[in-house]
């Protein structure tokens, strides 16, 4: 069993994390996202990309109004103005799960009111008001490991044991969430590949992902087009899809049940193939060598 409560209702969809992997599509309503460089910054493009991702097989879409990496400060008001109209439009057009990538409690509150079912908090409840906002709603939370506030220059990444340190952080933040009133069956965890970590750290997290199983919660990974893929393969942005898919499949085999990815069609195919190999999903059709032998 991958989680203490494998069957979950998230938004308007149900997930069995014992036998299925959920595909989360990334839609950035930002002018400076590290991958798409603002391709979906315009409201209509963000909405269209989200609906299309759902049509192509994504189980949910993750809307971001501020990138995690270094960059100019974005006010809370501006972040709300970026994400709320997208949430409202998607909720009216599709039953796809909607999550919002934010570390601000006020943004989370506005996003939930607009129809978001998940708050994807890359600061791991760094805002002291975040847990209370989520506890007072029906939303799920993704608790992600990172070190210090987003958007700021950090010192070089150092860990005595990256897996042990991330595990301890997540365990402490899970306890914080529960003590604030967030039910355990509304918590998801993410070890935070590349977030304040170097390439060796992210590779080790991938290899040892199974060590987070004892936390008993669904595990999300965000490995798509990350720098650890680029540095491992010496591939620039735009040429990291094969490496991203390989890292994703490795994570699934080690326990990940939600994958946050940019390339929806390729991701859905790779996930569904992995599920079939694991015996969780039947082939769409059976024809090859299935015809009865003719008697001559």
C-alpha positions as CSV (number, residue, x, y, z in Angstrom):
1,X,0.0,0.0,0.0
2,X,1.4,3.4,-1.0
3,X,-0.7,5.5,1.4
4,X,-2.7,5.1,4.6
5,X,-5.8,6.1,2.6
6,X,-5.1,5.1,-1.0
7,X,-8.7,5.9,-2.2
8,X,-9.2,9.7,-2.2
9,X,-11.7,12.1,-3.4
10,X,-9.9,15.2,-4.6
11,X,-12.1,17.9,-6.1
12,X,-14.6,16.3,-8.4
13,X,-12.4,13.2,-9.1
14,X,-11.6,10.0,-7.2
15,X,-8.1,8.4,-7.2
16,X,-6.9,5.0,-6.1
17,X,-3.3,5.5,-5.4
18,X,-2.7,1.8,-4.9
19,X,-3.3,1.2,-8.6
20,X,-3.2,4.5,-10.4
21,X,-0.8,7.4,-11.0
22,X,-2.3,10.8,-11.3
23,X,-0.9,13.1,-14.0
24,X,-0.6,16.8,-13.0
25,X,-0.1,19.2,-15.9
26,X,1.8,22.4,-15.2
27,X,0.2,25.7,-16.4
28,X,2.2,28.8,-15.5
29,X,0.5,32.2,-15.5
30,X,3.8,33.9,-15.2
31,X,6.0,35.9,-17.7
32,X,9.2,34.3,-16.4
33,X,8.6,30.6,-15.9
34,X,11.8,28.6,-16.2
35,X,10.4,26.2,-18.8
36,X,7.8,27.9,-21.1
37,X,9.1,31.5,-20.7
38,X,5.6,33.0,-20.4
39,X,3.8,31.0,-23.2
40,X,0.7,30.8,-21.0
41,X,0.9,34.1,-19.2
42,X,-2.1,35.5,-21.1
43,X,-5.3,34.6,-19.4
44,X,-7.0,33.0,-22.4
45,X,-3.8,31.0,-23.2
46,X,-3.6,29.7,-19.6
47,X,-7.3,28.6,-19.6
48,X,-7.0,27.0,-23.1
49,X,-3.8,25.2,-22.1
50,X,-5.5,23.9,-18.9
51,X,-8.7,22.6,-20.6
52,X,-6.6,21.1,-23.4
53,X,-4.4,19.3,-20.8
54,X,-7.5,17.7,-19.3
55,X,-8.8,16.7,-22.7
56,X,-5.4,15.0,-23.4
57,X,-5.6,12.9,-20.3
58,X,-4.3,15.0,-17.4
59,X,-6.0,14.3,-14.1
60,X,-5.4,17.8,-12.8
61,X,-3.8,21.0,-13.6
62,X,-1.4,23.0,-11.4
63,X,-1.7,26.8,-11.8
64,X,1.3,28.9,-10.8
65,X,1.3,32.7,-10.5
66,X,4.9,33.0,-9.3
67,X,7.9,30.8,-10.1
68,X,9.9,29.3,-7.3
69,X,13.3,30.5,-8.6
70,X,15.0,33.9,-8.2
71,X,13.2,36.9,-9.7
72,X,11.3,40.1,-8.9
73,X,8.9,40.2,-6.1
74,X,5.2,39.6,-7.0
75,X,2.7,41.1,-4.6
76,X,-0.1,39.1,-3.1
77,X,-2.7,41.1,-5.0
78,X,-0.9,40.5,-8.3
79,X,-0.6,36.8,-7.6
80,X,-4.3,36.5,-6.8
81,X,-5.1,38.5,-10.0
82,X,-3.1,36.0,-12.0
83,X,-4.5,32.7,-10.7
84,X,-8.1,33.3,-9.6
85,X,-9.5,34.1,-13.1
86,X,-7.9,30.9,-14.5
87,X,-9.3,28.8,-11.7
88,X,-12.8,30.1,-12.2
89,X,-12.7,29.5,-15.9
90,X,-11.3,26.0,-15.6
91,X,-13.8,25.0,-12.9
92,X,-16.6,26.1,-15.2
93,X,-15.3,24.2,-18.2
94,X,-14.0,20.9,-16.7
95,X,-14.1,18.5,-13.8
96,X,-10.3,18.3,-13.8
97,X,-8.7,18.8,-10.4
98,X,-7.3,22.3,-9.9
99,X,-4.3,22.9,-7.7
100,X,-2.5,26.3,-7.1
101,X,1.2,26.5,-6.6
102,X,1.6,29.2,-3.9
103,X,3.3,29.7,-0.6
104,X,1.0,32.6,0.5
105,X,-2.0,31.9,2.8
106,X,-4.0,34.9,1.3
107,X,-3.5,33.5,-2.2
108,X,-4.5,30.1,-1.0
109,X,-7.7,31.4,0.6
110,X,-8.7,33.2,-2.7
111,X,-7.8,30.2,-4.8
112,X,-9.9,27.8,-2.7
113,X,-12.9,30.2,-2.8
114,X,-12.5,30.3,-6.6
115,X,-12.6,26.5,-6.9
116,X,-9.1,25.1,-6.3
117,X,-9.1,21.7,-4.6
118,X,-5.4,21.5,-3.8
119,X,-2.8,24.0,-2.5
120,X,0.6,23.0,-3.7
121,X,2.9,24.8,-1.2
122,X,6.5,24.7,-2.2
123,X,7.5,26.2,1.1
124,X,6.0,23.4,3.1
125,X,3.7,25.5,5.2
126,X,6.3,28.3,5.6
127,X,3.6,30.9,5.9
128,X,2.3,30.6,9.6
129,X,-1.3,31.2,8.4
130,X,-1.3,28.6,5.6
131,X,-2.2,25.5,7.7
132,X,-5.1,27.4,9.3
133,X,-6.5,28.5,5.9
134,X,-6.4,24.9,4.5
135,X,-7.8,23.4,7.8
136,X,-10.8,25.7,7.4
137,X,-11.6,24.4,4.0
138,X,-12.1,21.0,2.2
139,X,-8.8,21.5,0.2
140,X,-5.9,19.1,0.1
141,X,-2.4,20.4,0.6
142,X,0.9,19.3,-1.0
143,X,3.7,19.8,1.6
144,X,6.9,20.2,-0.3
145,X,10.5,20.3,1.0
146,X,12.5,23.4,0.4
147,X,15.0,25.5,2.4
148,X,14.1,29.1,3.1
149,X,11.8,31.5,1.2
150,X,11.3,31.2,-2.5
151,X,12.5,33.8,-5.0
152,X,15.7,34.5,-3.0
153,X,19.4,33.7,-3.6
154,X,20.4,30.8,-1.4
155,X,23.9,29.5,-0.3
156,X,25.1,26.3,-2.0
157,X,23.0,23.3,-1.1
158,X,24.4,21.2,1.8
159,X,22.9,18.2,3.5
160,X,24.4,15.6,5.8
161,X,22.0,13.1,4.3
162,X,19.5,14.6,1.9
163,X,16.9,11.9,2.2
164,X,17.1,11.8,6.0
165,X,16.9,15.6,6.2
166,X,14.0,15.8,3.8
167,X,12.2,13.0,5.6
168,X,12.6,14.7,8.9
169,X,11.3,18.0,7.5
170,X,8.3,16.4,5.9
171,X,7.4,14.5,9.1
172,X,7.6,17.7,11.2
173,X,5.4,19.6,8.7
174,X,2.9,16.8,8.5
175,X,2.6,17.0,12.3
176,X,2.2,20.8,12.0
177,X,-0.6,20.3,9.5
178,X,-2.4,17.8,11.6
179,X,-2.1,19.9,14.8
180,X,-3.7,22.8,12.8
181,X,-6.7,20.6,12.0
182,X,-5.8,19.3,8.5
183,X,-7.0,15.7,8.3
184,X,-4.3,13.3,7.3
185,X,-6.3,12.1,4.3
186,X,-6.0,15.6,2.8
187,X,-2.2,15.7,2.9
188,X,0.2,14.9,0.0
189,X,4.0,15.1,0.3
190,X,6.7,16.2,-2.3
191,X,10.5,15.8,-1.6
192,X,11.1,18.9,-3.8
193,X,13.5,17.8,-6.5
194,X,15.9,20.6,-7.3
195,X,14.3,23.0,-4.8
196,X,17.4,24.3,-2.9
197,X,19.2,21.0,-3.9
198,X,21.9,20.2,-6.4
199,X,21.8,17.6,-9.1
200,X,23.5,14.9,-6.9
201,X,20.8,15.5,-4.2
202,X,18.0,15.2,-6.7
203,X,19.4,12.0,-8.1
204,X,19.7,10.5,-4.6
205,X,16.2,11.5,-3.8
206,X,15.0,9.6,-6.9
207,X,17.0,6.5,-6.0
208,X,15.9,6.4,-2.4
209,X,12.3,7.6,-2.9
210,X,11.0,4.5,-1.3
211,X,12.3,5.6,2.0
212,X,9.4,8.1,2.3
213,X,6.8,5.3,2.2
214,X,6.8,5.0,6.0
215,X,5.2,8.5,6.1
216,X,2.1,6.7,4.8
217,X,1.0,9.5,2.4
218,X,0.6,9.9,-1.4
219,X,3.9,11.0,-2.9
220,X,4.1,13.7,-5.6
221,X,7.2,14.3,-7.6
222,X,8.0,17.3,-9.9
223,X,10.9,16.3,-12.1
224,X,9.8,17.7,-15.5
225,X,12.6,19.6,-17.3
226,X,14.4,20.2,-14.1
227,X,18.1,21.2,-14.0
228,X,19.1,17.9,-12.5
229,X,17.9,16.3,-15.7
230,X,19.7,18.9,-17.9
231,X,23.0,18.6,-15.9
232,X,22.9,14.8,-15.9
233,X,22.5,14.5,-19.6
234,X,24.0,17.9,-20.7
235,X,20.8,18.9,-22.3
236,X,19.5,22.5,-22.4
237,X,15.9,23.5,-21.8
238,X,13.7,22.2,-24.5
239,X,15.7,19.0,-24.9
240,X,15.0,17.3,-21.5
241,X,11.8,15.3,-22.3
242,X,13.4,11.8,-22.5
243,X,15.4,12.4,-19.3
244,X,12.3,13.8,-17.6
245,X,10.2,10.8,-18.5
246,X,13.0,8.4,-17.4
247,X,13.2,10.1,-14.0
248,X,9.4,10.1,-13.7
249,X,9.1,6.4,-14.3
250,X,11.9,5.7,-11.8
251,X,10.0,7.7,-9.3
252,X,6.8,5.8,-10.0
253,X,8.6,2.5,-9.5
254,X,9.8,3.8,-6.2
255,X,6.4,4.9,-4.9
256,X,5.4,8.2,-6.5
257,X,1.7,8.3,-7.3
258,X,1.3,11.9,-8.6
259,X,3.6,13.3,-11.3
260,X,3.8,17.0,-12.1
261,X,4.9,17.3,-15.7
262,X,4.9,19.8,-18.6
263,X,4.4,17.5,-21.7
264,X,1.0,16.0,-21.2
265,X,0.6,13.5,-24.2
266,X,4.0,11.9,-23.6
267,X,3.6,11.8,-19.9
268,X,0.2,10.2,-20.0
269,X,1.5,7.5,-22.4
270,X,4.5,6.8,-20.2
271,X,2.4,6.7,-17.1
272,X,-0.3,4.4,-18.6
273,X,2.4,2.1,-20.0
274,X,4.0,1.9,-16.6
275,X,0.7,1.1,-15.0
276,X,0.1,-1.7,-17.5
277,X,3.6,-3.2,-16.9
278,X,2.8,-3.2,-13.2
279,X,-0.4,-5.0,-13.8
280,X,-2.6,-2.1,-12.8
281,X,-4.2,-1.4,-16.1
282,X,-5.4,-3.5,-19.0
283,X,-4.2,-2.8,-22.6
284,X,-6.7,-0.7,-24.6
285,X,-6.9,-3.6,-27.1
286,X,-5.5,-7.1,-27.7
287,X,-4.8,-8.1,-31.3
288,X,-1.1,-9.1,-31.7
289,X,-0.9,-13.0,-31.9
290,X,-4.4,-13.3,-30.6
291,X,-6.0,-14.8,-33.7
292,X,-6.8,-18.5,-33.5
293,X,-4.6,-20.8,-35.4
294,X,-6.1,-22.1,-38.6
295,X,-6.3,-25.9,-39.0
296,X,-4.9,-27.0,-42.3
